[in-house]
Amino acid sequence: MLNNKHTAFLLAAPSSGSGKTTITLALLRMFAQRGLAVQPFKCGPDYLDTCLHTMAASFGGSERVGINLDTFMASKAHVQGLFGRYSSDADVAVVEGVMGLFDGAEKSEGSSAEIAMLLGIPVIMVINAQSMAYSAAPMLYGFRTFDPALNLAGVIFNQVNTPSHYSYLEAAARDAGVEPLGYVPRSEAVAISERHLGLDTSAGYDRESVIAAMAEHVGKTVNVDRLLEIAQVDRPDASVCATAALKSEVVIAVARDEAFNFVYRENIEVLGEYGRLVFFSPLHDEHLPEAEMLYLAGGYPELYAEQLSANSAMRGQIAAYSRSGGRLYAECGGMMYLGKTITLQDGSVYHMCGALDLETTMQESRLTLGYRKVVLDGSATELRGHEFHYSRIIHQGELQNIATVKNARGENVATPLFRKDNTTASYIHLYWGEMCQAPAMLFSLTI
């Protein structure tokens, strides 16, 4: 029987690049190796980190899926409900923060700090101390006292090569009123793994060994037992989010493979209320499943452009499905795949489905990044999501834009939401985890 306490904490940092993800993955794996049920979460809209979290926390035959917690794309009540539903039966809940501790869509709104306080869990800071000693004291003191409602319980120092260096940092932490929990020495092997872990999605890349090595490395110098002690909190109540209550015999085909895997877990949960989900691979499968709805999620089609182009049977079937009026929704990488061609950085051009009069390129591209507010024409309902891509559109035919798009500050954004017949596509990754009517709107359904 579960007791009324468990361990839960949020790993945060002063800024991106401090080592949060590596230490998060290492801790998830270490807890799982101890036989603890560990539930991972990620602050913000990142869909890749949740995939890595799932791998790290799933050990010994049990799977715990990484869940996004985002107070811009969803309400605070929804975020609390998700945390309760997924962590109520866990021994440990680990939340990885996003960017710097107080960095949000607008000031600290939606930040890691806001989510930690919303959930009532302590914060463990990760500080890159490679070029720092006692200056860690005022830094930690500032983070600890900036908002009295925040519980900054401990700190792990990253990029610390010697015990003597750590002794200065340990003293600084104690003087700032924050408990030091150890340090992580610099490791060239781990640094290389960090650079490739999120970029190399090929089946041949051994992410499992990388995560295991990270856990072994971090476990040598971080006091995991003490971390489990100081982050004891009341176990949350399990909450069940409202569902669409539309379950039917409709078959919904969802793309899922190395090229298409950026999807929010709660989107899939809601979509499953509209019918029976079947998963397929545009990379490997020769035939599109018989389905009344088709969902092409985002991912890395540019990394698999040659293989996707070579699978002409699948490309042709998806194009035919769209042209015959099939209900299809595609986002980001899925939209690129629906277009005529993708041009890679080296100038090579690969044919895609051709369902949309659209061409994209990876050449001369800049990062497009940010939260989005989307209102479809003729609707008063605001959908929310996130845009993150390096590619750009170099040709679009007479495609209809059916939405007004704004950023987090309410400023107009030029990103279109295309619709052609019953096919809808955009660069934006929309989150509909608490908005059960969203799939109906996006798939042109009448319910």
C-alpha positions as CSV (number, residue, x, y, z in Angstrom):
1,M,0.0,0.0,0.0
2,L,1.3,3.5,-0.9
3,N,2.1,5.8,2.0
4,N,1.2,9.5,1.9
5,K,4.7,10.7,1.1
6,H,7.0,10.3,-1.9
7,T,9.9,12.1,-3.4
8,A,9.3,14.9,-6.0
9,F,11.5,17.7,-7.2
10,L,12.2,20.0,-10.1
11,L,15.7,20.2,-11.6
12,A,16.3,23.8,-12.6
13,A,19.3,26.0,-13.6
14,P,20.3,29.6,-14.0
15,S,20.2,29.2,-17.8
16,S,20.1,26.7,-20.6
17,G,23.2,24.7,-21.2
18,S,23.9,24.1,-17.5
19,G,23.5,20.3,-17.8
20,K,19.9,19.8,-16.6
21,T,19.0,17.2,-19.2
22,T,22.1,15.0,-18.6
23,I,21.6,15.1,-14.8
24,T,17.9,14.4,-15.2
25,L,18.5,11.4,-17.4
26,A,21.2,10.1,-15.0
27,L,18.9,10.5,-12.0
28,L,15.9,8.9,-13.7
29,R,18.0,5.9,-14.6
30,M,19.6,5.6,-11.1
31,F,16.2,5.7,-9.4
32,A,14.9,3.1,-11.8
33,Q,17.9,0.9,-11.2
34,R,17.1,0.9,-7.5
35,G,13.7,-0.6,-8.3
36,L,11.9,2.7,-7.7
37,A,8.9,3.7,-9.8
38,V,10.0,7.0,-11.2
39,Q,7.8,9.3,-13.2
40,P,9.4,11.9,-15.5
41,F,8.0,15.3,-16.5
42,K,9.3,18.1,-18.6
43,C,8.4,21.8,-18.1
44,G,7.5,23.5,-21.4
45,P,6.7,22.3,-24.9
46,D,9.8,20.2,-25.7
47,Y,8.8,16.8,-27.2
48,L,12.3,15.3,-27.6
49,D,13.3,15.5,-23.9
50,T,10.1,13.6,-22.9
51,C,11.2,10.8,-25.3
52,L,14.6,10.6,-23.7
53,H,13.0,10.7,-20.2
54,T,10.8,7.7,-21.1
55,M,13.9,5.8,-22.1
56,A,15.8,6.7,-18.9
57,A,12.9,5.9,-16.6
58,S,11.9,2.7,-18.3
59,F,14.2,0.0,-16.8
60,G,13.6,-3.6,-15.9
61,G,10.5,-4.0,-18.0
62,S,8.3,-1.2,-16.7
63,E,7.6,1.9,-18.8
64,R,7.0,5.4,-17.4
65,V,6.2,7.9,-20.2
66,G,7.6,11.4,-20.0
67,I,4.8,14.1,-19.7
68,N,4.9,17.8,-20.6
69,L,3.8,20.3,-18.0
70,D,3.2,23.7,-19.7
71,T,1.1,26.5,-18.2
72,F,1.0,28.5,-21.4
73,M,-0.4,25.7,-23.6
74,A,-2.7,24.5,-20.8
75,S,-4.4,25.7,-17.7
76,K,-2.8,25.5,-14.3
77,A,-5.6,23.1,-13.2
78,H,-4.8,20.8,-16.1
79,V,-1.0,20.8,-15.2
80,Q,-1.8,20.0,-11.6
81,G,-4.2,17.2,-12.8
82,L,-1.5,15.7,-15.1
83,F,1.1,15.8,-12.3
84,G,-1.4,14.1,-9.9
85,R,-2.6,11.5,-12.4
86,Y,0.9,10.4,-13.5
87,S,2.9,10.7,-10.3
88,S,0.4,9.6,-7.6
89,D,1.6,6.0,-7.8
90,A,5.3,6.8,-8.3
91,D,8.0,6.5,-5.7
92,V,9.8,9.5,-7.3
93,A,8.6,12.2,-9.6
94,V,11.3,14.1,-11.4
95,V,10.5,17.3,-13.3
96,E,13.1,18.8,-15.6
97,G,12.9,22.6,-15.9
98,V,13.1,24.7,-19.0
99,M,15.6,27.5,-19.7
100,G,16.5,29.5,-16.6
101,L,14.5,29.0,-13.4
102,F,12.4,32.1,-13.8
103,D,12.3,32.3,-17.6
104,G,8.7,32.2,-18.9
105,A,6.7,33.2,-21.9
106,E,6.2,36.6,-20.3
107,K,8.5,37.3,-17.4
108,S,8.2,34.3,-15.1
109,E,4.7,33.2,-16.4
110,G,5.0,29.6,-17.4
111,S,8.5,29.3,-15.9
112,S,10.0,26.3,-14.1
113,A,9.7,28.3,-10.9
114,E,6.0,28.9,-11.5
115,I,5.4,25.2,-12.1
116,A,7.4,24.1,-9.0
117,M,5.3,26.4,-6.8
118,L,2.1,25.3,-8.5
119,L,2.9,21.7,-7.8
120,G,4.3,22.3,-4.3
121,I,7.6,20.6,-4.9
122,P,11.2,21.7,-4.0
123,V,13.7,22.9,-6.6
124,I,17.2,21.4,-7.0
125,M,19.5,23.7,-8.9
126,V,22.1,22.6,-11.4
127,I,24.9,25.1,-11.8
128,N,27.7,24.9,-14.3
129,A,30.6,25.9,-12.0
130,Q,33.4,25.3,-14.4
131,S,34.6,28.9,-14.0
132,M,33.1,29.7,-10.6
133,A,33.9,29.3,-6.9
134,Y,32.5,31.4,-4.1
135,S,30.5,33.5,-6.5
136,A,28.0,30.7,-6.4
137,A,26.9,32.0,-3.0
138,P,25.3,35.3,-4.1
139,M,23.9,33.5,-7.2
140,L,22.2,30.8,-5.1
141,Y,21.1,33.3,-2.5
142,G,19.4,35.4,-5.1
143,F,17.5,32.4,-6.6
144,R,16.5,31.3,-3.1
145,T,15.2,34.6,-1.9
146,F,13.8,36.2,-5.1
147,D,10.4,34.6,-4.5
148,P,9.7,33.5,-0.9
149,A,7.1,30.9,-2.1
150,L,9.8,29.0,-3.9
151,N,11.5,26.1,-2.0
152,L,15.1,25.9,-3.3
153,A,16.2,22.8,-1.4
154,G,19.5,21.8,-2.9
155,V,22.2,22.3,-5.6
156,I,24.3,20.0,-7.8
157,F,27.4,21.6,-9.3
158,N,28.3,20.5,-12.8
159,Q,31.7,20.7,-14.6
160,V,33.7,20.4,-11.4
161,N,36.9,18.5,-11.9
162,T,38.5,18.3,-8.4
163,P,37.3,17.7,-4.8
164,S,39.2,20.9,-3.8
165,H,37.2,22.9,-6.3
166,Y,34.0,21.4,-4.9
167,S,35.0,22.3,-1.4
168,Y,34.8,26.0,-2.3
169,L,31.4,25.5,-4.0
170,E,30.1,23.5,-1.0
171,A,31.0,26.3,1.4
172,A,29.3,28.9,-0.9
173,A,26.1,26.8,-1.1
174,R,25.9,26.5,2.7
175,D,26.5,30.2,3.2
176,A,23.6,30.9,0.8
177,G,21.3,28.6,2.7
178,V,21.1,25.9,0.1
179,E,22.2,22.3,0.7
180,P,25.0,21.0,-1.5
181,L,24.3,17.5,-3.0
182,G,27.5,16.9,-4.8
183,Y,29.1,17.6,-8.1
184,V,29.6,16.2,-11.6
185,P,33.1,16.1,-13.0
186,R,33.6,17.1,-16.6
187,S,33.7,14.0,-18.9
188,E,34.5,14.3,-22.6
189,A,32.6,11.1,-23.3
190,V,29.5,12.6,-21.7
191,A,30.0,15.9,-23.4
192,I,30.0,14.2,-26.8
193,S,26.9,12.1,-25.9
194,E,25.1,15.3,-24.9
195,R,25.7,16.8,-28.3
196,H,24.4,13.8,-30.1
197,L,21.7,12.5,-27.8
198,G,19.0,14.7,-29.2
199,L,20.2,14.9,-32.8
200,D,21.0,11.4,-33.7
201,T,17.7,9.6,-34.0
202,S,19.0,6.7,-36.1
203,A,18.2,3.2,-35.0
204,G,22.0,2.4,-34.9
205,Y,22.7,5.1,-32.2
206,D,22.8,3.4,-28.8
207,R,21.0,5.8,-26.6
208,E,20.5,3.1,-23.9
209,S,24.3,2.8,-23.4
210,V,24.7,6.6,-23.4
211,I,22.1,7.0,-20.6
212,A,23.6,4.1,-18.6
213,A,27.0,5.8,-18.8
214,M,25.6,9.1,-17.7
215,A,24.0,7.4,-14.7
216,E,27.2,5.7,-13.7
217,H,29.2,9.0,-14.1
218,V,26.8,11.2,-12.1
219,G,26.3,8.5,-9.4
220,K,29.9,8.6,-8.3
221,T,29.8,12.1,-6.9
222,V,26.2,13.1,-6.3
223,N,24.5,12.2,-3.0
224,V,21.4,10.5,-4.3
225,D,20.3,9.2,-0.9
226,R,20.3,12.7,0.5
227,L,18.4,14.0,-2.5
228,L,15.7,11.4,-1.9
229,E,15.4,12.5,1.7
230,I,15.2,16.3,1.3
231,A,12.6,16.2,-1.5
232,Q,10.0,14.2,0.4
233,V,6.5,15.8,-0.2
234,D,2.9,14.8,0.2
235,R,1.8,12.4,-2.5
236,P,-0.7,14.1,-4.9
237,D,-4.2,12.9,-5.5
238,A,-4.7,11.0,-8.7
239,S,-6.8,13.2,-11.1
240,V,-8.5,12.0,-14.2
241,C,-8.7,14.6,-17.0
242,A,-12.0,15.0,-18.8
243,T,-12.1,13.1,-22.1
244,A,-14.1,13.7,-25.3
245,A,-16.5,10.8,-24.6
246,L,-16.7,10.2,-28.4
247,K,-15.3,6.7,-28.6
248,S,-16.3,5.1,-31.9
249,E,-15.2,2.5,-34.4
250,V,-13.5,5.1,-36.5
251,V,-9.9,4.1,-37.3
252,I,-7.2,6.9,-36.9
253,A,-3.8,6.2,-38.5
254,V,-0.9,7.9,-36.7
255,A,2.6,8.2,-38.1
256,R,5.2,7.0,-35.7
257,D,8.9,6.1,-36.5
258,E,12.3,7.6,-36.4
259,A,11.3,10.4,-38.7
260,F,8.0,11.3,-37.1
261,N,7.9,11.1,-33.3
262,F,7.3,14.6,-32.0
263,V,3.9,14.3,-30.4
264,Y,2.4,15.2,-27.0
265,R,1.2,12.2,-25.0
266,E,-2.0,13.9,-24.0
267,N,-2.8,14.7,-27.7
268,I,-2.7,11.0,-28.3
269,E,-4.9,10.3,-25.3
270,V,-7.6,12.8,-26.5
271,L,-7.3,11.6,-30.1
272,G,-7.9,8.1,-28.9
273,E,-11.4,9.2,-27.7
274,Y,-12.3,9.8,-31.4
275,G,-11.7,6.2,-32.5
276,R,-9.2,3.3,-32.6
277,L,-5.6,4.4,-33.1
278,V,-3.3,2.4,-35.4
279,F,0.3,3.4,-35.8
280,F,2.3,3.1,-39.0
281,S,5.7,4.1,-40.4
282,P,6.1,6.3,-43.5
283,L,9.7,5.2,-43.5
284,H,9.3,1.4,-43.4
285,D,5.8,0.4,-44.3
286,E,4.7,-0.1,-47.8
287,H,1.0,0.4,-47.2
288,L,-1.1,3.1,-45.5
289,P,-3.6,1.5,-43.1
290,E,-7.2,1.7,-43.9
291,A,-8.4,4.7,-41.9
292,E,-10.9,7.5,-41.7
293,M,-8.4,10.0,-40.2
294,L,-4.7,10.4,-40.7
295,Y,-2.3,12.2,-38.3
296,L,1.3,13.1,-39.5
297,A,3.2,14.3,-36.4
298,G,6.3,16.3,-36.4
299,G,9.9,15.0,-36.3
300,Y,13.0,15.0,-38.5
301,P,12.0,14.2,-42.1
302,E,15.1,16.1,-43.3
303,L,17.3,13.5,-41.6
304,Y,15.5,10.7,-43.5
305,A,14.7,12.5,-46.7
306,E,16.3,9.9,-48.9
307,Q,14.5,7.0,-47.3
308,L,11.2,8.8,-47.3
309,S,11.6,9.7,-50.9
310,A,12.5,6.2,-51.8
311,N,9.3,4.8,-50.3
312,S,7.2,5.9,-53.3
313,A,4.4,3.6,-52.5
314,M,3.7,5.2,-49.2
315,R,4.1,8.7,-50.6
316,G,1.6,7.9,-53.4
317,Q,-1.0,6.4,-51.0
318,I,-0.8,9.4,-48.7
319,A,-1.2,11.8,-51.6
320,A,-4.1,9.9,-52.9
321,Y,-5.7,9.8,-49.5
322,S,-5.5,13.6,-49.2
323,R,-6.7,14.3,-52.8
324,S,-9.7,12.0,-52.3
325,G,-10.9,14.1,-49.4
326,G,-9.5,12.0,-46.6
327,R,-9.3,13.8,-43.2
328,L,-5.7,14.5,-42.6
329,Y,-3.8,16.7,-40.0
330,A,-0.1,17.3,-40.3
331,E,2.3,19.5,-38.2
332,C,5.8,20.7,-38.8
333,G,7.8,17.7,-40.2
334,G,4.5,16.1,-41.2
335,M,3.6,19.2,-43.2
336,M,7.0,19.1,-44.9
337,Y,6.5,15.5,-45.9
338,L,3.1,16.4,-47.4
339,G,4.7,18.9,-49.7
340,K,6.3,18.4,-53.1
341,T,10.0,18.5,-52.1
342,I,12.5,19.0,-49.3
343,T,15.9,20.6,-50.1
344,L,18.7,19.7,-47.7
345,Q,21.6,22.0,-46.7
346,D,23.9,20.5,-49.3
347,G,21.4,21.4,-52.0
348,S,20.1,17.9,-52.7
349,V,16.4,17.8,-53.4
350,Y,14.1,14.9,-52.4
351,H,10.5,14.3,-53.6
352,M,7.9,14.0,-50.9
353,C,4.1,13.2,-51.1
354,G,3.0,16.2,-53.2
355,A,-0.3,16.3,-51.5
356,L,0.2,20.1,-51.0
357,D,1.7,22.6,-53.4
358,L,4.5,23.3,-51.0
359,E,8.3,23.1,-51.0
360,T,10.6,23.5,-48.0
361,T,14.3,23.9,-47.6
362,M,17.0,23.6,-44.9
363,Q,19.2,26.0,-46.8
364,E,19.8,29.6,-45.4
365,S,17.4,28.9,-42.6
366,R,17.2,30.4,-39.2
367,L,15.5,29.0,-36.1
368,T,11.9,29.9,-35.7
369,L,10.9,29.5,-32.1
370,G,8.1,30.5,-29.8
371,Y,4.7,29.9,-28.3
372,R,1.6,30.4,-30.5
373,K,-2.0,31.4,-30.1
374,V,-4.2,30.1,-32.9
375,V,-7.8,31.0,-33.8
376,L,-9.3,29.3,-36.8
377,D,-11.4,31.4,-39.1
378,G,-15.1,31.4,-38.0
379,S,-14.2,30.2,-34.5
380,A,-14.0,31.9,-31.2
381,T,-11.9,29.1,-29.7
382,E,-8.2,29.8,-29.1
383,L,-5.8,26.9,-29.6
384,R,-2.3,27.0,-28.2
385,G,0.9,25.5,-29.3
386,H,4.6,25.9,-30.0
387,E,6.7,26.5,-33.1
388,F,10.2,25.2,-33.5
389,H,11.9,24.6,-36.8
390,Y,15.0,25.5,-38.9
391,S,13.4,24.8,-42.3
392,R,11.5,27.4,-44.3
393,I,8.9,27.4,-47.1
394,I,10.4,28.4,-50.4
395,H,7.3,27.9,-52.5
396,Q,3.6,27.7,-51.7
397,G,0.9,27.6,-54.2
398,E,-2.6,28.8,-53.7
399,L,-3.1,27.3,-50.3
400,Q,-5.7,28.8,-48.0
401,N,-4.6,30.1,-44.6
402,I,-7.5,29.5,-42.3
403,A,-6.2,31.0,-39.0
404,T,-4.9,34.0,-37.2
405,V,-1.7,33.3,-35.3
406,K,-0.2,35.4,-32.5
407,N,2.8,34.9,-30.2
408,A,2.8,34.8,-26.4
409,R,2.7,38.6,-26.3
410,G,-0.3,38.8,-28.6
411,E,1.7,40.0,-31.7
412,N,0.7,38.8,-35.1
413,V,2.8,35.9,-36.5
414,A,3.0,35.1,-40.2
415,T,3.0,31.4,-39.8
416,P,0.0,30.0,-41.7
417,L,-2.4,27.1,-41.0
418,F,-3.1,25.6,-44.4
419,R,-6.2,23.8,-45.4
420,K,-6.9,22.1,-48.7
421,D,-10.1,20.1,-48.8
422,N,-10.0,18.0,-45.6
423,T,-6.2,18.3,-45.2
424,T,-4.9,20.7,-42.6
425,A,-1.2,21.4,-42.0
426,S,1.1,23.9,-40.3
427,Y,4.5,24.4,-38.7
428,I,2.8,24.7,-35.3
429,H,2.7,21.9,-32.8
430,L,-0.7,22.4,-31.2
431,Y,-1.5,21.0,-27.7
432,W,-5.0,19.8,-27.2
433,G,-4.6,17.8,-24.0
434,E,-7.5,19.6,-22.3
435,M,-9.4,20.7,-25.3
436,C,-11.3,17.7,-26.6
437,Q,-12.9,19.6,-29.4
438,A,-9.6,20.5,-31.1
439,P,-9.2,17.3,-33.1
440,A,-12.7,17.8,-34.6
441,M,-11.7,21.3,-35.6
442,L,-8.4,20.2,-37.1
443,F,-9.7,17.2,-38.9
444,S,-12.7,19.0,-40.3
445,L,-15.1,16.8,-38.4
446,T,-18.8,17.5,-37.7
447,I,-19.7,16.1,-34.3
